[in-house]
Amino acid sequence: MAETSNTQHVLKSQANWDALYFYQKSDVIYQLAFSFCERFIHLYKDRTRDQVIQAARSCKQNIVEGLADGVASTEMQLKLLNVARASLKELREDFEDYIKSRHLQFFVSGEPRYADMLNYCRYHNRLSDYEPFFAQWTDEQMCNYAITLCHFIDRMMMSFLKKLEQEFITEGGIKERMHRARTGYRQQQDERLKQLEAELPRLKQALAEAQAEAAKWKAAFEDLKQRALKMYYEKEEEIKRLKELLGEEI
């Protein structure tokens, strides 16, 4: 039976994470963090290096995994995206600690450099927008841009999580969708069965009428056949008699 428009689906559509701004910015923050560590944090003398890189990576990868898992499980998607947020907050804290421990400056509201940074981070999402600056910015600039990106990503992810939360409340998780899909399928089958059972008496009546009509036509055919045969044999007998009569005359 063809799928109807009200068919319930168990699996959700796969999200295209590469099109989401918070994922694009998370890719930027990972590459920025890696470049920052390469330039400013010693490979062996500071354990912060590995923590910064891993926190940035965890943010990006958990976004991907969470959105992929969202095909089947909204619950798992919510959990993994929140893990990504937790990693993001850890990363932001590391950059803030770096500024404090090195006695650098936070860019603050009212400064031209703060306004420029805020506008750039707000309207630029792709790695290609930032990568050319990774080798030029000072550690202070990289930290401030990283912190700002962390704030933007966090706000965007919170909006996304609120949307998912509402979907989860209204639609439920995988078990609820499976139950609705199965129940909906059974209801369709039950409705089809009732429809067929309701049509059966009418079909039986139509069949009986067709059989009666066929019997009538069969009887008429047999009668016509017998009359045709009778006429044939009569004509054949007449032809034979005439031939005998003509033979005697000759």
PENORCOR-V778050 format. One record per backbone hydrogen bond with DSSP energy under -0.5 kcal/mol. CO is the residue of the C=O (numbers start at 0). NH is the residue of the N-H. E is the energy in kcal/mol with one decimal. If there is no record, write none. Layout:
BEGIN
co->{CO & CO}
nh->{NH & NH}
e->{E & E}
END
This chain:
BEGIN
co->{3 & 14 & 15 & 16 & 19 & 20 & 21 & 22 & 23 & 24 & 25 & 26 & 27 & 28 & 29 & 30 & 31 & 32 & 33 & 34 & 35 & 36 & 39 & 41 & 45 & 46 & 47 & 48 & 49 & 50 & 51 & 52 & 53 & 54 & 55 & 56 & 57 & 58 & 59 & 60 & 61 & 62 & 63 & 64 & 65 & 66 & 67 & 68 & 68 & 70 & 71 & 72 & 73 & 74 & 75 & 76 & 77 & 78 & 79 & 80 & 81 & 82 & 83 & 84 & 85 & 86 & 87 & 88 & 89 & 90 & 91 & 92 & 93 & 94 & 95 & 96 & 97 & 98 & 99 & 107 & 110 & 111 & 112 & 113 & 114 & 115 & 116 & 117 & 118 & 119 & 125 & 125 & 126 & 126 & 129 & 129 & 130 & 132 & 132 & 137 & 138 & 139 & 140 & 141 & 142 & 143 & 144 & 145 & 146 & 147 & 148 & 149 & 150 & 151 & 152 & 153 & 154 & 155 & 156 & 157 & 158 & 159 & 160 & 161 & 162 & 163 & 164 & 165 & 166 & 166 & 167 & 172 & 173 & 174 & 175 & 176 & 177 & 178 & 179 & 180 & 181 & 182 & 183 & 184 & 185 & 186 & 187 & 188 & 189 & 190 & 191 & 192 & 193 & 194 & 195 & 196 & 198 & 199 & 200 & 201 & 202 & 203 & 204 & 205 & 206 & 207 & 208 & 209 & 210 & 211 & 212 & 213 & 214 & 215 & 216 & 217 & 218 & 219 & 220 & 221 & 222 & 223 & 224 & 225 & 226 & 227 & 228 & 229 & 230 & 231 & 232 & 233 & 234 & 235 & 236 & 237 & 238 & 239 & 240 & 241 & 242 & 243 & 244 & 245}
nh->{6 & 16 & 18 & 19 & 23 & 24 & 25 & 26 & 27 & 28 & 29 & 30 & 31 & 32 & 33 & 34 & 35 & 36 & 37 & 38 & 39 & 40 & 41 & 45 & 48 & 50 & 51 & 52 & 53 & 54 & 55 & 56 & 57 & 58 & 59 & 60 & 61 & 62 & 63 & 64 & 65 & 66 & 67 & 68 & 69 & 14 & 70 & 71 & 72 & 11 & 73 & 76 & 77 & 78 & 79 & 80 & 81 & 82 & 83 & 84 & 85 & 86 & 87 & 88 & 89 & 90 & 91 & 92 & 93 & 94 & 95 & 96 & 97 & 98 & 99 & 100 & 101 & 103 & 102 & 110 & 114 & 115 & 116 & 117 & 118 & 119 & 120 & 121 & 122 & 123 & 128 & 129 & 129 & 130 & 132 & 133 & 133 & 135 & 136 & 141 & 142 & 143 & 144 & 145 & 146 & 147 & 148 & 149 & 150 & 151 & 152 & 153 & 154 & 155 & 156 & 157 & 158 & 159 & 160 & 161 & 162 & 163 & 164 & 165 & 166 & 167 & 168 & 169 & 170 & 171 & 171 & 176 & 177 & 178 & 179 & 180 & 181 & 182 & 183 & 184 & 185 & 186 & 187 & 188 & 189 & 190 & 191 & 192 & 193 & 194 & 195 & 196 & 197 & 198 & 199 & 200 & 202 & 203 & 204 & 205 & 206 & 207 & 208 & 209 & 210 & 211 & 212 & 213 & 214 & 215 & 216 & 217 & 218 & 219 & 220 & 221 & 222 & 223 & 224 & 225 & 226 & 227 & 228 & 229 & 230 & 231 & 232 & 233 & 234 & 235 & 236 & 237 & 238 & 239 & 240 & 241 & 242 & 243 & 244 & 245 & 246 & 247 & 248 & 249}
e->{-1.5 & -1.3 & -1.7 & -1.5 & -2.3 & -2.6 & -1.5 & -1.9 & -1.7 & -2.7 & -1.8 & -2.1 & -2.9 & -2.4 & -2.4 & -2.4 & -2.8 & -2.4 & -2.3 & -1.9 & -3.0 & -1.4 & -0.5 & -0.8 & -1.3 & -1.5 & -3.0 & -2.1 & -2.7 & -2.3 & -2.2 & -2.5 & -2.9 & -1.9 & -1.8 & -3.0 & -2.2 & -1.3 & -1.8 & -2.9 & -2.5 & -2.4 & -2.2 & -2.8 & -1.2 & -0.6 & -1.4 & -1.4 & -3.1 & -3.1 & -0.5 & -1.8 & -2.5 & -2.1 & -2.7 & -2.3 & -1.7 & -1.8 & -2.1 & -1.9 & -2.2 & -2.4 & -2.1 & -2.4 & -2.1 & -2.4 & -2.6 & -2.2 & -1.9 & -2.1 & -2.3 & -2.6 & -2.0 & -1.9 & -2.2 & -3.0 & -1.7 & -2.7 & -1.0 & -1.8 & -2.1 & -2.5 & -2.1 & -2.8 & -2.4 & -2.3 & -2.7 & -1.9 & -1.9 & -1.3 & -1.4 & -0.5 & -1.5 & -3.0 & -2.3 & -0.6 & -1.4 & -1.4 & -2.8 & -2.6 & -2.3 & -2.1 & -2.6 & -2.4 & -2.7 & -2.2 & -2.5 & -2.3 & -1.9 & -2.2 & -2.9 & -2.5 & -2.2 & -2.5 & -2.8 & -2.2 & -1.9 & -2.1 & -2.9 & -2.1 & -1.7 & -2.3 & -2.7 & -2.1 & -2.1 & -2.6 & -2.2 & -2.3 & -3.1 & -0.6 & -1.7 & -2.4 & -2.6 & -2.5 & -2.8 & -2.7 & -2.7 & -3.0 & -3.0 & -2.2 & -2.5 & -2.5 & -2.1 & -2.3 & -2.7 & -2.7 & -2.2 & -2.4 & -2.4 & -2.2 & -2.5 & -2.8 & -2.2 & -1.6 & -1.4 & -0.6 & -2.2 & -2.6 & -2.4 & -2.5 & -2.4 & -2.6 & -2.5 & -2.3 & -2.6 & -2.5 & -2.5 & -2.5 & -2.5 & -2.2 & -2.4 & -2.4 & -2.5 & -2.3 & -2.4 & -2.7 & -2.4 & -2.5 & -2.8 & -2.6 & -2.3 & -2.4 & -2.5 & -2.5 & -2.4 & -2.2 & -2.9 & -2.5 & -2.4 & -2.7 & -2.5 & -2.3 & -2.6 & -2.0 & -2.4 & -2.5 & -2.2 & -1.9 & -2.3 & -2.5 & -1.8 & -1.7 & -1.6 & -1.5}
END
